[in-house]
């Protein structure tokens, strides 16, 4: 792909995320094109349908989250890396709720549990590092951590948790993951 085409694709995806977050299900590809500063034909050249655009947003998000997990795994403070990633997943789930709803209305199911499972390797790395330093209880297994992640993401999405409730809930979860003092 040419550099200018790659830049356009990136701008279109960023614009689509913004438009659908702001406009909800009424967001249109025309609004996406305007926000990205490209012609509608450019949008359709990259993404022939709105469904293809929505799928690309989810694929791009999962790639960014996998990259974030890898980056956080190199931090000096492993617990901070794990907890930052956990909180980021919950926030992304609530921010991408409209995209998931639009995909569902197009007949494409994007289960949160499957998306979290796709990040399993990065989550496991973060968990193991945090456990090695004693920042996370040694009896916390990966499947338990993923269950907590899925539950928190589902709760935030389905119940529409505001930022304050997300923060308070995450604080309780993180306290439960830490070893007893």
URRA-V939607 format. One record per run of one state. SS is the DSSP state (2 for helix, 1 for strand, 0 for the rest). FROM is the first residue (numbers start at 1). TO is the last residue. If there is no record, write none. Layout:
ss:from:to
SS:FROM:TO
SS:FROM:TO
This chain:
ss:from:to
0:1:2
2:3:26
0:27:28
2:29:36
0:37:39
2:40:46
0:47:49
2:50:72
0:73:77
2:78:95
0:96:96
2:97:105
0:106:111
2:112:118
0:119:119
2:120:132
0:133:141
2:142:159
0:160:162
2:163:177
0:178:181
